[in-house]
């Protein structure tokens, strides 16, 4: 279905450089057009993959890129100066994906916390917002954000799955809250309550493609075009028209990341 008068949606977090999308980009882009998804932010998870991520943004004027190292990538050190250098590219609009993940990794994770600090320092130096991942690490994530002055540049708590209290504290630090397909899952009642409470001016939507496909596509490869299902659910929860939700989240994206 083509949305002729639809204000447009932005997928604020996807991984189109992943192998699941090799040779399928034309199909992905057509599905975006058919669902009124005008732009997407392609997220970097390791510096070796940065050229492919930024190449997508160079090739397509409705794609943007970030630069950073995901907290799961244990072996990769991060030099803030190197991140700042790479972030000078005009298609790079954010630093990340960075943060803390105590779910997948165990043991002494001080290296993870130090690398998170390095990303925040780089973001402050280049004045670009942060894309933050946190899983079972909310208190340490917020503490480090405060200690390192992350509020100076702001950013987004991506694929949010935490409590309303965590959302409010992140918003208090100048951050946006982004909801993924998880908000459509049957077991996500608590998260749906959070989605109702986030101020409209701090709300974003995303897919985290190729992961977390929303209902009714759960279990399949996620794609940016499916962010419409996320937006529809959030709009339903907030009892507002989809067009109003799309207009607000798209405006929020470009106010935060620029790039328009």
C-alpha angles and dihedrals in degrees: 000000000000115000101215096177098024114127092225137246131239124216097219095192130030140137105222091159091069119108092251088075100044108131092001103087096108089054091047092051093047090052089051091053092047091054099044095252105147104176142017136196111223109212125217117219102176133017093238087064096047096096091057093047095049090042089062090054092047092052098046123042093209094058124081131188141219130201125219149093122267114236091243092065098091101172098054118091119206127216112197090215091057091051091050090051093051092044090062088079106111093231093055109095103166147029115238165342084230138137139089133310118184093166101072100030130052137190128039104358098175088118087061093051092048092050090050088054089051091056093049091050090050091049091052091049095050095034095232125135125255130244104210129198118193128173123171086340105085098131095050091043093054093042093054091045089056095043094049097043097245089161089073090074103018122199139165138302095222126213089006116210102154132103130285089253092057090047092051093049092049090049088050087059090054099263134138125227119229124199125206135190088291088083088068095053119109093235094053100087094128092049091051088058089054090050089057093052105048111104109255091237091060099046128112134169130214145164105216083214132228086030135062101022109197126242123303089034098043113148094026129098108284121230134188092252089066092066084091089074090054091050092047092054094047090048090050091050092050092044094235134123117273089234091059092048091049092048092050098045093046091050089048091052095053093042090054102038104021113204098128 
